[in-house]
Amino acid sequence: MDSEQYNQFLSSQRKLYRFALSLTKDVNDADDIYQESLMKLWQLKEEWANWQNFEAYAMRMVRNTFLNYYRKNNNRVHVALEQITEQPEPNDTDKEMVLTDLRMRFNALISKLPEVQRNILYLREIEEMEYKEIAEVLEITEAQVKVYLFRGRQYLKSKVHGKR
């Protein structure tokens, strides 16, 4: 392991935690999955040089750890989106109420999407990952990523604009 690989490990940690949080929707579960994934990654540090894309491999590890955790515990607690995202400085009560209402409605729309579409939307729009990286993380083809992303966006657009 060289210093560049170690720096990759350090720089990817926040993204790995955010991904774990997006999967679990629970801070405590995300902490567990994140810590377990970091330990696994560290144990494989001698193999890092052989990996083409460290971040994609690490994200896949978080996803697989989540799947194992979910199968083992078979319980997921959902946290409202406004508890995960940063809150704006409340300076106007009316504005804050409108933003809270919008977040709740958007969270409800997102929760109706199939899990794979939610994950792809998160990785693409929030984490700004490329199609190829998303395909590697979720172990699907790039074409499937594009189709799921299109369908997820279309669903959200139709609901936002009031179409069925």
DSSP file (Angstrom, degrees, kcal/mol; ACC not computed):
  #  RESIDUE AA STRUCTURE BP1 BP2  ACC     N-H-->O    O-->H-N    N-H-->O    O-->H-N    TCO  KAPPA ALPHA  PHI   PSI    X-CA   Y-CA   Z-CA
    1    1 A M              0   0    0      0, 0.0     2,-0.2     0, 0.0    45,-0.1   0.000 360.0 360.0 360.0 128.4    0.0    0.0    0.0
    2    2 A D     >  -     0   0    0      1,-0.1     4,-2.1     0, 0.0     5,-0.2  -0.522 360.0 -96.8-105.8 178.8    1.4    3.4   -1.0
    3    3 A S  H  > S+     0   0    0      1,-0.2     4,-2.4     2,-0.2     5,-0.2   0.832 120.8  56.7 -67.2 -31.9    0.4    6.9    0.1
    4    4 A E  H  > S+     0   0    0      2,-0.2     4,-2.0     1,-0.2    -1,-0.2   0.918 108.7  46.5 -65.3 -42.0   -1.9    7.4   -2.9
    5    5 A Q  H  > S+     0   0    0      2,-0.2     4,-2.1     1,-0.2    -2,-0.2   0.903 112.2  50.6 -65.9 -40.4   -3.9    4.4   -2.1
    6    6 A Y  H  X S+     0   0    0     -4,-2.1     4,-2.3     1,-0.2    -2,-0.2   0.901 109.0  51.5 -63.6 -40.2   -4.1    5.4    1.6
    7    7 A N  H  X S+     0   0    0     -4,-2.4     4,-2.9     2,-0.2    -1,-0.2   0.874 108.0  52.5 -64.8 -36.9   -5.3    8.9    0.6
    8    8 A Q  H  X S+     0   0    0     -4,-2.0     4,-1.6     2,-0.2    -1,-0.2   0.917 108.6  51.0 -61.4 -43.0   -8.0    7.2   -1.6
    9    9 A F  H  < S+     0   0    0     -4,-2.1     4,-0.5     1,-0.2    -2,-0.2   0.926 114.1  43.5 -59.6 -46.6   -9.1    5.3    1.4
   10   10 A L  H >< S+     0   0    0     -4,-2.3     3,-1.0     1,-0.2     4,-0.4   0.912 113.2  50.3 -67.3 -43.2   -9.3    8.4    3.6
   11   11 A S  H 3< S+     0   0    0     -4,-2.9     4,-0.4     1,-0.2     3,-0.3   0.733 107.8  53.7 -72.0 -20.8  -11.0   10.6    0.9
   12   12 A S  T 3X S+     0   0    0     -4,-1.6     4,-2.3    -5,-0.2    -1,-0.2   0.562  84.0  88.6 -88.7  -7.3  -13.7    8.0    0.2
   13   13 A Q  H <> S+     0   0    0     -3,-1.0     4,-2.2    -4,-0.5    -1,-0.2   0.887  86.2  48.2 -63.3 -42.2  -14.8    7.6    3.8
   14   14 A R  H  > S+     0   0    0     -4,-0.4     4,-2.5    -3,-0.3    -1,-0.2   0.909 113.0  48.9 -64.3 -41.0  -17.4   10.4    3.9
   15   15 A K  H  > S+     0   0    0     -4,-0.4     4,-2.2     1,-0.2    -1,-0.2   0.889 110.1  51.9 -65.5 -39.1  -19.0    9.1    0.6
   16   16 A L  H  X S+     0   0    0     -4,-2.3     4,-2.3     2,-0.2    -1,-0.2   0.903 110.4  48.3 -64.3 -40.9  -19.1    5.6    2.0
   17   17 A Y  H  X S+     0   0    0     -4,-2.2     4,-2.6     2,-0.2    -2,-0.2   0.931 110.7  50.3 -65.2 -44.9  -20.9    6.8    5.1
   18   18 A R  H  X S+     0   0    0     -4,-2.5     4,-2.2     1,-0.2    -2,-0.2   0.884 111.0  50.1 -61.2 -37.8  -23.4    8.8    3.1
   19   19 A F  H  X S+     0   0    0     -4,-2.2     4,-1.8     2,-0.2    -1,-0.2   0.919 109.9  49.7 -66.8 -43.4  -24.1    5.8    1.0
   20   20 A A  H  X S+     0   0    0     -4,-2.3     4,-2.4     1,-0.2     5,-0.3   0.911 111.9  49.3 -59.9 -41.9  -24.6    3.5    4.0
   21   21 A L  H  X S+     0   0    0     -4,-2.6     4,-2.6     1,-0.2    -2,-0.2   0.883 108.3  52.8 -65.5 -38.8  -27.0    6.1    5.4
   22   22 A S  H  < S+     0   0    0     -4,-2.2    -1,-0.2    -5,-0.2    -2,-0.2   0.839 113.0  45.5 -66.9 -30.8  -28.9    6.3    2.1
   23   23 A L  H  < S+     0   0    0     -4,-1.8    -2,-0.2    -5,-0.1    -1,-0.2   0.911 123.5  31.1 -76.2 -43.6  -29.3    2.6    2.2
   24   24 A T  H  < S-     0   0    0     -4,-2.4    53,-0.3    -5,-0.2    -2,-0.2   0.817  80.0-151.2 -88.1 -32.3  -30.4    2.2    5.8
   25   25 A K     <  +     0   0    0     -4,-2.6     2,-0.4    -5,-0.3    54,-0.4   0.718  69.9  98.1  61.3  22.4  -32.2    5.4    6.5
   26   26 A D     >  -     0   0    0     -6,-0.2     4,-2.6    -5,-0.2     5,-0.2  -0.983  68.3-147.7-142.3 127.1  -31.0    4.9   10.1
   27   27 A V  H  > S+     0   0    0     -2,-0.4     4,-2.3     1,-0.2     5,-0.1   0.901  99.1  48.3 -62.9 -43.3  -28.0    6.6   11.7
   28   28 A N  H  > S+     0   0    0      2,-0.2     4,-2.0     1,-0.2    -1,-0.2   0.924 114.2  45.2 -66.5 -44.1  -27.2    3.7   14.0
   29   29 A D  H  > S+     0   0    0      1,-0.2     4,-2.6     2,-0.2     5,-0.2   0.902 112.0  53.0 -64.9 -39.9  -27.4    1.1   11.3
   30   30 A A  H  X S+     0   0    0     -4,-2.6     4,-2.9     1,-0.2     5,-0.2   0.907 107.2  52.1 -61.7 -41.3  -25.4    3.2    8.9
   31   31 A D  H  X S+     0   0    0     -4,-2.3     4,-2.7     2,-0.2     5,-0.2   0.929 111.1  47.5 -59.0 -45.6  -22.7    3.6   11.6
   32   32 A D  H  X S+     0   0    0     -4,-2.0     4,-2.4     2,-0.2    -2,-0.2   0.931 115.2  44.0 -62.0 -47.1  -22.5   -0.2   12.0
   33   33 A I  H  X S+     0   0    0     -4,-2.6     4,-2.4     2,-0.2    -2,-0.2   0.908 114.3  50.2 -66.1 -42.4  -22.4   -0.9    8.2
   34   34 A Y  H  X S+     0   0    0     -4,-2.9     4,-2.5    -5,-0.2    -2,-0.2   0.937 112.7  45.9 -61.3 -48.9  -19.9    1.9    7.6
   35   35 A Q  H  X S+     0   0    0     -4,-2.7     4,-2.3    -5,-0.2    -2,-0.2   0.914 113.3  49.1 -63.1 -43.7  -17.6    0.6   10.4
   36   36 A E  H  X S+     0   0    0     -4,-2.4     4,-2.2    -5,-0.2    -1,-0.2   0.901 111.8  49.6 -63.5 -40.0  -17.8   -3.0    9.3
   37   37 A S  H  X S+     0   0    0     -4,-2.4     4,-2.7     2,-0.2    -2,-0.2   0.905 109.7  50.8 -65.8 -41.7  -17.1   -2.0    5.7
   38   38 A L  H  X S+     0   0    0     -4,-2.5     4,-2.7     2,-0.2    -2,-0.2   0.905 109.6  50.7 -62.8 -40.6  -14.0    0.1    6.7
   39   39 A M  H  X S+     0   0    0     -4,-2.3     4,-2.1     2,-0.2    -2,-0.2   0.928 111.5  47.8 -62.9 -43.7  -12.7   -2.9    8.7
   40   40 A K  H  X S+     0   0    0     -4,-2.2     4,-1.1     2,-0.2    -2,-0.2   0.922 112.5  49.4 -61.9 -44.2  -13.1   -5.2    5.7
   41   41 A L  H >< S+     0   0    0     -4,-2.7     3,-0.6     1,-0.2    -2,-0.2   0.922 110.5  50.0 -60.6 -43.8  -11.4   -2.7    3.4
   42   42 A W  H >< S+     0   0    0     -4,-2.7     3,-1.6     1,-0.3    -1,-0.2   0.879 106.2  55.5 -64.4 -37.3   -8.5   -2.2    5.8
   43   43 A Q  H 3< S+     0   0    0     -4,-2.1     3,-0.3     1,-0.3    -1,-0.3   0.765 110.2  47.3 -65.7 -23.6   -8.0   -6.0    6.0
   44   44 A L  T XX S+     0   0    0     -4,-1.1     3,-2.3    -3,-0.6     4,-0.5   0.178  75.0 119.7 -99.8  16.4   -7.7   -6.1    2.2
   45   45 A K  G X4  +     0   0    0     -3,-1.6     3,-0.8     1,-0.3     4,-0.3   0.762  68.0  60.9 -57.9 -28.1   -5.3   -3.2    2.0
   46   46 A E  G 34 S+     0   0    0     -3,-0.3    -1,-0.3     1,-0.2     3,-0.3   0.720 104.5  50.7 -71.4 -19.4   -2.6   -5.3    0.4
   47   47 A E  G X> S+     0   0    0     -3,-2.3     3,-1.8     1,-0.2     4,-0.5   0.523  80.7  95.6 -94.1  -7.0   -5.0   -5.9   -2.5
   48   48 A W  G X< S+     0   0    0     -3,-0.8     3,-1.4    -4,-0.5    -1,-0.2   0.840  77.6  60.3 -54.2 -37.3   -5.9   -2.3   -3.2
   49   49 A A  G 34 S+     0   0    0     -4,-0.3    -1,-0.3    -3,-0.3    -2,-0.1   0.764 101.3  55.4 -63.9 -24.2   -3.2   -1.9   -5.9
   50   50 A N  G <4 S+     0   0    0     -3,-1.8     2,-0.4    -4,-0.1    -1,-0.3   0.585  87.2  96.5 -84.7 -10.6   -5.0   -4.7   -7.9
   51   51 A W    <<  -     0   0    0     -3,-1.4     3,-0.3    -4,-0.5    -3,-0.0  -0.653  60.9-155.5 -85.7 132.3   -8.3   -2.9   -7.9
   52   52 A Q  S    S+     0   0    0     -2,-0.4     2,-0.5     1,-0.3    -1,-0.2   0.914  89.4  21.6 -69.6 -43.4   -9.1   -0.8  -11.0
   53   53 A N     >  -     0   0    0      1,-0.2     4,-2.2     2,-0.0    -1,-0.3  -0.868  65.8-173.2-132.4  97.1  -11.6    1.5   -9.2
   54   54 A F  H  > S+     0   0    0     -2,-0.5     4,-2.7    -3,-0.3     5,-0.2   0.910  85.8  51.0 -56.7 -46.6  -11.1    1.7   -5.4
   55   55 A E  H  > S+     0   0    0      1,-0.2     4,-2.7     2,-0.2    -1,-0.2   0.905 110.2  48.1 -63.4 -42.9  -14.2    3.8   -4.8
   56   56 A A  H  > S+     0   0    0      2,-0.2     4,-2.3     1,-0.2    -1,-0.2   0.910 113.3  48.6 -63.6 -41.2  -16.5    1.5   -6.8
   57   57 A Y  H  X S+     0   0    0     -4,-2.2     4,-2.0     2,-0.2    -2,-0.2   0.918 112.7  48.0 -63.9 -42.8  -15.1   -1.5   -5.0
   58   58 A A  H  X S+     0   0    0     -4,-2.7     4,-2.1     2,-0.2    -2,-0.2   0.899 111.4  49.9 -65.4 -41.3  -15.6    0.2   -1.6
   59   59 A M  H  X S+     0   0    0     -4,-2.7     4,-2.5     1,-0.2    -1,-0.2   0.900 109.7  51.4 -64.5 -40.2  -19.1    1.3   -2.5
   60   60 A R  H  X S+     0   0    0     -4,-2.3     4,-2.8     1,-0.2    -1,-0.2   0.883 107.6  53.5 -63.3 -37.1  -20.0   -2.3   -3.5
   61   61 A M  H  X S+     0   0    0     -4,-2.0     4,-2.6     2,-0.2    -2,-0.2   0.913 108.6  48.7 -63.7 -41.9  -18.6   -3.5   -0.2
   62   62 A V  H  X S+     0   0    0     -4,-2.1     4,-2.5     2,-0.2    -2,-0.2   0.931 112.4  49.2 -61.8 -45.1  -20.9   -1.1    1.7
   63   63 A R  H  X S+     0   0    0     -4,-2.5     4,-2.5     1,-0.2    -2,-0.2   0.926 113.0  45.9 -61.0 -45.9  -23.8   -2.3   -0.4
   64   64 A N  H  X S+     0   0    0     -4,-2.8     4,-2.5     2,-0.2    -1,-0.2   0.881 111.7  51.8 -66.2 -37.9  -23.0   -6.0    0.2
   65   65 A T  H  X S+     0   0    0     -4,-2.6     4,-2.6    -5,-0.2    -1,-0.2   0.911 110.3  49.8 -63.4 -41.6  -22.5   -5.3    3.9
   66   66 A F  H  X S+     0   0    0     -4,-2.5     4,-3.3     2,-0.2     5,-0.2   0.937 109.9  50.3 -60.6 -47.2  -25.9   -3.6    4.0
   67   67 A L  H  X S+     0   0    0     -4,-2.5     4,-2.5     1,-0.2    -2,-0.2   0.911 113.3  45.7 -60.0 -42.5  -27.5   -6.6    2.2
   68   68 A N  H  X S+     0   0    0     -4,-2.5     4,-2.2     2,-0.2    -1,-0.2   0.917 114.3  48.5 -64.8 -42.7  -26.0   -9.0    4.7
   69   69 A Y  H  X S+     0   0    0     -4,-2.6     4,-2.8     2,-0.2     5,-0.4   0.913 112.6  48.4 -62.4 -44.2  -26.9   -6.8    7.6
   70   70 A Y  H  X S+     0   0    0     -4,-3.3     4,-3.5     1,-0.2    -2,-0.2   0.918 111.6  48.7 -65.0 -44.1  -30.5   -6.5    6.3
   71   71 A R  H  < S+     0   0    0     -4,-2.5    -1,-0.2    -5,-0.2    -2,-0.2   0.895 114.8  46.9 -62.1 -38.9  -30.9  -10.2    5.8
   72   72 A K  H  < S+     0   0    0     -4,-2.2    -2,-0.2    -5,-0.2    -1,-0.2   0.930 127.6  24.3 -69.3 -46.3  -29.5  -10.9    9.3
   73   73 A N  H  < S-     0   0    0     -4,-2.8    -2,-0.2    -5,-0.2    -3,-0.2   0.750  82.1-159.8 -93.8 -26.5  -31.7   -8.3   11.1
   74   74 A N     <  +     0   0    0     -4,-3.5     2,-0.3    -5,-0.4    -3,-0.1   0.818  55.6 105.9  47.2  39.4  -34.6   -8.1    8.6
   75   75 A N        -     0   0    0     -5,-0.2     2,-0.5     2,-0.0    -1,-0.1  -0.958  45.4-174.5-146.7 129.8  -35.7   -4.7   10.0
   76   76 A R        -     0   0    0     -2,-0.3     2,-0.5    -3,-0.1   -51,-0.1  -0.986  10.7-155.0-125.3 130.8  -35.2   -1.3    8.5
   77   77 A V        -     0   0    0     -2,-0.5     2,-0.5   -53,-0.3   -48,-0.1  -0.898  14.4-144.4-102.8 129.4  -36.1    1.9   10.2
   78   78 A H        -     0   0    0     -2,-0.5     2,-0.4   -52,-0.0   -53,-0.1  -0.813  10.2-161.8 -98.2 132.0  -36.9    4.8    7.8
   79   79 A V        -     0   0    0     -2,-0.5     5,-0.1   -54,-0.4   -53,-0.0  -0.900  30.5-103.9-108.8 139.0  -35.9    8.3    8.8
   80   80 A A    >>  -     0   0    0     -2,-0.4     3,-1.7     1,-0.1     4,-0.6  -0.273  28.7-117.9 -61.3 147.6  -37.5   11.3    7.2
   81   81 A L  H >> S+     0   0    0      1,-0.3     4,-2.2    22,-0.2     3,-1.4   0.845 111.6  62.7 -57.0 -36.9  -35.4   13.0    4.6
   82   82 A E  H 34 S+     0   0    0      1,-0.3    -1,-0.3     2,-0.2    -2,-0.1   0.724  98.4  56.7 -66.4 -18.5  -35.3   16.2    6.6
   83   83 A Q  H <4 S+     0   0    0     -3,-1.7    -1,-0.3     1,-0.1    -2,-0.2   0.686 111.4  43.2 -81.8 -17.3  -33.5   14.5    9.4
   84   84 A I  H << S+     0   0    0     -3,-1.4    -2,-0.2    -4,-0.6    -3,-0.1   0.849 104.5  67.2 -94.0 -41.5  -30.7   13.4    7.1
   85   85 A T  S  < S-     0   0    0     -4,-2.2     2,-0.2     1,-0.1     0, 0.0  -0.355  95.0 -92.1 -82.3 161.4  -30.1   16.5    5.1
   86   86 A E        -     0   0    0     -2,-0.1    -1,-0.1     1,-0.1    -2,-0.1  -0.490  41.6-128.8 -70.7 139.7  -28.7   19.8    6.4
   87   87 A Q        -     0   0    0     -2,-0.2     2,-0.1    -4,-0.1    -1,-0.1  -0.710  18.4-119.9 -91.5 139.2  -31.4   22.2    7.5
   88   88 A P        -     0   0    0      0, 0.0    -1,-0.1     0, 0.0     8,-0.0  -0.382  42.7 -87.3 -70.6 156.5  -31.3   25.8    6.3
   89   89 A E        -     0   0    0      1,-0.1     2,-0.7    -2,-0.1     3,-0.2  -0.499  45.9-124.6 -63.2 120.1  -31.1   28.5    8.9
   90   90 A P        +     0   0    0      0, 0.0     3,-0.1     0, 0.0    -1,-0.1  -0.567  55.1 142.7 -73.8 112.7  -34.6   29.2   10.0
   91   91 A N        +     0   0    0     -2,-0.7     2,-0.4     1,-0.3    -2,-0.0   0.508  67.5  39.2-122.1 -13.8  -35.2   32.9    9.4
   92   92 A D     >  -     0   0    0     -3,-0.2     4,-2.5     1,-0.1    -1,-0.3  -0.947  65.5-153.2-141.5 116.7  -38.8   32.9    8.2
   93   93 A T  H  > S+     0   0    0     -2,-0.4     4,-2.3     1,-0.2     5,-0.2   0.882  97.2  50.4 -59.4 -42.2  -41.3   30.5    9.8
   94   94 A D  H  > S+     0   0    0      1,-0.2     4,-2.2     2,-0.2    -1,-0.2   0.924 111.2  48.3 -62.8 -44.1  -43.5   30.4    6.7
   95   95 A K  H  > S+     0   0    0      1,-0.2     4,-2.5     2,-0.2    -2,-0.2   0.910 111.3  50.8 -63.2 -42.4  -40.6   29.5    4.5
   96   96 A E  H  X S+     0   0    0     -4,-2.5     4,-2.4     1,-0.2    -1,-0.2   0.900 109.6  50.2 -62.7 -41.4  -39.4   26.8    6.9
   97   97 A M  H  X S+     0   0    0     -4,-2.3     4,-2.3    -5,-0.2    -1,-0.2   0.903 111.2  48.7 -65.0 -40.6  -42.9   25.3    7.0
   98   98 A V  H  X S+     0   0    0     -4,-2.2     4,-2.6     2,-0.2    -2,-0.2   0.927 112.1  48.4 -64.8 -45.2  -43.1   25.2    3.2
   99   99 A L  H  X S+     0   0    0     -4,-2.5     4,-2.5     2,-0.2    -2,-0.2   0.902 111.5  50.1 -62.2 -41.2  -39.6   23.6    2.9
  100  100 A T  H  X S+     0   0    0     -4,-2.4     4,-2.3     2,-0.2    -1,-0.2   0.917 111.3  48.9 -63.2 -43.5  -40.5   21.0    5.5
  101  101 A D  H  X S+     0   0    0     -4,-2.3     4,-2.3     1,-0.2    -2,-0.2   0.915 111.6  49.2 -62.7 -43.3  -43.8   20.2    3.7
  102  102 A L  H  X S+     0   0    0     -4,-2.6     4,-2.8     2,-0.2     5,-0.2   0.908 110.5  50.5 -63.0 -42.3  -41.9   19.9    0.3
  103  103 A R  H  X S+     0   0    0     -4,-2.5     4,-2.9     1,-0.2   -22,-0.2   0.915 110.6  49.5 -61.6 -42.7  -39.3   17.6    1.9
  104  104 A M  H  X S+     0   0    0     -4,-2.3     4,-2.1     2,-0.2    -1,-0.2   0.914 113.1  46.3 -64.3 -42.1  -41.9   15.4    3.3
  105  105 A R  H  X S+     0   0    0     -4,-2.3     4,-2.1     2,-0.2    -2,-0.2   0.916 114.4  47.4 -66.0 -42.5  -43.8   15.2    0.0
  106  106 A F  H  X S+     0   0    0     -4,-2.8     4,-2.8     2,-0.2    -2,-0.2   0.909 110.9  52.0 -65.5 -41.4  -40.6   14.5   -1.9
  107  107 A N  H  X S+     0   0    0     -4,-2.9     4,-2.3     1,-0.2    -1,-0.2   0.891 108.7  51.1 -60.5 -40.2  -39.5   11.9    0.6
  108  108 A A  H  X S+     0   0    0     -4,-2.1     4,-0.8     2,-0.2    -1,-0.2   0.900 111.2  47.8 -64.6 -40.6  -42.9   10.2    0.2
  109  109 A L  H >< S+     0   0    0     -4,-2.1     3,-0.9     1,-0.2     4,-0.5   0.932 112.2  48.8 -64.8 -45.9  -42.4   10.1   -3.6
  110  110 A I  H >< S+     0   0    0     -4,-2.8     3,-1.5     1,-0.2    -2,-0.2   0.894 105.6  57.9 -61.3 -40.5  -38.9    8.7   -3.3
  111  111 A S  H 3< S+     0   0    0     -4,-2.3    -1,-0.2     1,-0.3    -2,-0.2   0.721  99.1  60.3 -65.9 -19.9  -40.0    6.0   -0.9
  112  112 A K  T << S+     0   0    0     -3,-0.9    -1,-0.3    -4,-0.8    -2,-0.2   0.629  86.1  95.5 -82.3 -13.6  -42.5    4.7   -3.5
  113  113 A L  S <  S-     0   0    0     -3,-1.5    39,-0.0    -4,-0.5     5,-0.0  -0.447  91.3 -96.8 -72.5 149.3  -39.8    4.0   -6.0
  114  114 A P    >>  -     0   0    0      0, 0.0     4,-2.2     0, 0.0     3,-0.5  -0.349  39.7-109.6 -59.7 150.5  -38.3    0.5   -6.2
  115  115 A E  H 3> S+     0   0    0      1,-0.3     4,-2.7     2,-0.2     5,-0.2   0.856 116.9  54.1 -54.7 -42.0  -35.2    0.2   -4.2
  116  116 A V  H 3> S+     0   0    0      1,-0.2     4,-2.3     2,-0.2    -1,-0.3   0.895 109.7  47.9 -64.1 -38.6  -32.9   -0.1   -7.2
  117  117 A Q  H <> S+     0   0    0     -3,-0.5     4,-2.7     2,-0.2    -1,-0.2   0.900 111.3  50.9 -67.9 -39.8  -34.2    3.1   -8.7
  118  118 A R  H  X S+     0   0    0     -4,-2.2     4,-2.4     2,-0.2    -2,-0.2   0.935 112.1  47.3 -59.9 -46.5  -33.8    4.9   -5.3
  119  119 A N  H  X S+     0   0    0     -4,-2.7     4,-2.8     2,-0.2     5,-0.2   0.911 113.0  47.7 -63.3 -43.5  -30.2    3.7   -5.0
  120  120 A I  H  X S+     0   0    0     -4,-2.3     4,-2.5     2,-0.2     5,-0.3   0.924 111.7  50.0 -66.1 -44.1  -29.4    4.7   -8.6
  121  121 A L  H  X>S+     0   0    0     -4,-2.7     4,-2.8     2,-0.2     5,-0.6   0.915 113.1  47.9 -58.2 -43.2  -31.0    8.2   -8.2
  122  122 A Y  I  X>S+     0   0    0     -4,-2.4     5,-2.0    -5,-0.2     4,-1.9   0.954 113.6  45.5 -62.9 -50.3  -29.0    8.7   -5.0
  123  123 A L  I  <5S+     0   0    0     -4,-2.8     6,-2.6     3,-0.2    -1,-0.2   0.870 121.4  38.7 -63.8 -36.7  -25.7    7.6   -6.5
  124  124 A R  I  <5S+     0   0    0     -4,-2.5     4,-0.2     4,-0.2    -2,-0.2   0.940 126.7  30.1 -79.7 -48.9  -26.2    9.7   -9.7
  125  125 A E  I  <5S+     0   0    0     -4,-2.8    -3,-0.2    -5,-0.3    -2,-0.2   0.853 132.1  27.8 -85.9 -36.0  -27.8   12.8   -8.3
  126  126 A I  I  <<S+     0   0    0     -4,-1.9    -3,-0.2    -5,-0.6    -4,-0.1   0.909 132.5  31.5 -91.6 -51.4  -26.3   13.1   -4.8
  127  127 A E  S   <S-     0   0    0     -5,-2.0    -3,-0.2     2,-0.0    -4,-0.2   0.596  95.4-138.7 -84.5 -10.9  -23.0   11.3   -5.1
  128  128 A E        +     0   0    0     -6,-0.4    -4,-0.2    -4,-0.2     2,-0.2   0.863  39.5 168.2  55.7  42.2  -22.6   12.4   -8.8
  129  129 A M        -     0   0    0     -6,-2.6    -1,-0.2     1,-0.1     2,-0.1  -0.525  35.6-110.9 -83.7 153.2  -21.2    9.0   -9.8
  130  130 A E     >  -     0   0    0     -2,-0.2     4,-2.4     1,-0.1     5,-0.2  -0.386  29.2-108.4 -77.3 160.0  -20.8    8.1  -13.5
  131  131 A Y  H  > S+     0   0    0      1,-0.2     4,-2.6     2,-0.2     5,-0.2   0.895 119.6  53.0 -56.2 -42.3  -23.0    5.4  -15.0
  132  132 A K  H  > S+     0   0    0      1,-0.2     4,-2.0     2,-0.2    -1,-0.2   0.904 109.2  48.3 -62.6 -41.8  -20.1    2.9  -15.2
  133  133 A E  H  > S+     0   0    0      2,-0.2     4,-2.5     1,-0.2    -1,-0.2   0.907 111.3  49.9 -65.9 -41.2  -19.3    3.4  -11.5
  134  134 A I  H  X S+     0   0    0     -4,-2.4     4,-2.7     1,-0.2     5,-0.2   0.916 109.3  52.4 -63.0 -42.3  -23.0    2.9  -10.5
  135  135 A A  H  X>S+     0   0    0     -4,-2.6     5,-1.8     1,-0.2     4,-0.9   0.895 110.8  47.6 -60.1 -40.7  -23.1   -0.3  -12.6
  136  136 A E  H  <5S+     0   0    0     -4,-2.0    -2,-0.2     3,-0.2    -1,-0.2   0.916 113.0  48.0 -66.7 -43.1  -20.0   -1.6  -10.8
  137  137 A V  H  <5S+     0   0    0     -4,-2.5    -2,-0.2     1,-0.2    -1,-0.2   0.925 121.4  34.6 -63.9 -45.3  -21.4   -0.7   -7.4
  138  138 A L  H  <5S-     0   0    0     -4,-2.7    -1,-0.2    -5,-0.2    -2,-0.2   0.474 105.6-125.9 -92.0  -2.6  -24.8   -2.3   -8.0
  139  139 A E  T  <5S+     0   0    0     -4,-0.9     2,-0.3    -5,-0.2    -3,-0.2   0.921  70.3 115.0  57.4  49.0  -23.5   -5.1  -10.2
  140  140 A I  S   <S-     0   0    0     -5,-1.8    -1,-0.2    -6,-0.2    -2,-0.1  -0.827  71.0 -85.4-133.4 174.0  -25.7   -4.4  -13.1
  141  141 A T     >  -     0   0    0     -2,-0.3     4,-1.9     1,-0.1     5,-0.1  -0.401  32.1-117.3 -81.0 160.9  -25.1   -3.2  -16.7
  142  142 A E  H  > S+     0   0    0      1,-0.2     4,-2.4     2,-0.2     5,-0.2   0.867 117.0  57.4 -62.1 -36.4  -24.7    0.5  -17.7
  143  143 A A  H  > S+     0   0    0      1,-0.2     4,-2.3     2,-0.2    -1,-0.2   0.907 105.7  49.4 -61.9 -40.9  -27.8    0.1  -19.8
  144  144 A Q  H  > S+     0   0    0      2,-0.2     4,-2.9     1,-0.2     5,-0.3   0.895 108.4  53.8 -64.8 -39.2  -29.8   -1.1  -16.8
  145  145 A V  H  X S+     0   0    0     -4,-1.9     4,-2.6     1,-0.2    -2,-0.2   0.942 110.4  46.6 -58.7 -47.5  -28.6    1.9  -14.9
  146  146 A K  H  X S+     0   0    0     -4,-2.4     4,-2.6     2,-0.2    -2,-0.2   0.901 113.4  48.2 -63.5 -41.7  -29.8    4.3  -17.6
  147  147 A V  H  X S+     0   0    0     -4,-2.3     4,-2.7     2,-0.2     5,-0.2   0.949 114.1  45.4 -65.0 -48.7  -33.2    2.6  -17.8
  148  148 A Y  H  X S+     0   0    0     -4,-2.9     4,-2.5     1,-0.2    -2,-0.2   0.895 114.1  49.7 -62.4 -40.1  -33.7    2.6  -14.1
  149  149 A L  H  X S+     0   0    0     -4,-2.6     4,-2.6    -5,-0.3     5,-0.2   0.928 111.8  48.3 -64.1 -45.1  -32.6    6.2  -13.8
  150  150 A F  H  X S+     0   0    0     -4,-2.6     4,-2.7    -5,-0.2    -2,-0.2   0.933 113.4  47.1 -60.2 -46.9  -34.9    7.3  -16.7
  151  151 A R  H  X S+     0   0    0     -4,-2.7     4,-2.4     2,-0.2    -2,-0.2   0.902 112.4  49.5 -64.5 -41.0  -37.9    5.5  -15.1
  152  152 A G  H  X S+     0   0    0     -4,-2.5     4,-2.3    -5,-0.2    -1,-0.2   0.927 113.4  45.8 -63.3 -45.1  -37.2    6.9  -11.7
  153  153 A R  H  X S+     0   0    0     -4,-2.6     4,-3.0     2,-0.2    -2,-0.2   0.912 112.3  51.4 -64.2 -42.5  -36.9   10.4  -13.0
  154  154 A Q  H  X S+     0   0    0     -4,-2.7     4,-2.7    -5,-0.2    -2,-0.2   0.911 109.8  50.0 -61.3 -42.7  -40.1   10.0  -15.2
  155  155 A Y  H  X S+     0   0    0     -4,-2.4     4,-2.1     2,-0.2    -2,-0.2   0.947 113.7  44.8 -60.6 -48.9  -42.0    8.7  -12.2
  156  156 A L  H  X S+     0   0    0     -4,-2.3     4,-2.6     1,-0.2     5,-0.2   0.916 113.5  50.5 -62.9 -42.8  -40.9   11.7  -10.1
  157  157 A K  H  X S+     0   0    0     -4,-3.0     4,-2.3     1,-0.2     6,-0.3   0.919 110.2  49.7 -62.0 -43.2  -41.6   14.2  -12.9
  158  158 A S  H  <>S+     0   0    0     -4,-2.7     5,-2.5     1,-0.2    -1,-0.2   0.883 113.9  45.3 -65.2 -36.9  -45.1   12.8  -13.5
  159  159 A K  H ><5S+     0   0    0     -4,-2.1     3,-0.7     3,-0.2    -1,-0.2   0.875 112.6  50.1 -73.9 -37.2  -46.0   13.0   -9.8
  160  160 A V  H 3<5S+     0   0    0     -4,-2.6    -2,-0.2     1,-0.2    -1,-0.2   0.892 114.2  44.8 -67.6 -38.5  -44.5   16.5   -9.4
  161  161 A H  T 3<5S-     0   0    0     -4,-2.3    -1,-0.2    -5,-0.2    -2,-0.2   0.394 117.8-112.3 -89.0   4.4  -46.4   17.8  -12.4
  162  162 A G  T < 5S+     0   0    0     -3,-0.7     2,-0.2     1,-0.3    -3,-0.2   0.621  71.5 133.6  80.9  13.6  -49.6   16.0  -11.3
  163  163 A K      <       0   0    0     -5,-2.5    -1,-0.3    -6,-0.3    -2,-0.1  -0.622 360.0 360.0 -93.3 156.9  -49.8   13.5  -14.1
  164  164 A R              0   0    0     -2,-0.2    -1,-0.1    -5,-0.0    -5,-0.1   0.421 360.0 360.0-106.6 360.0  -50.5    9.8  -13.4
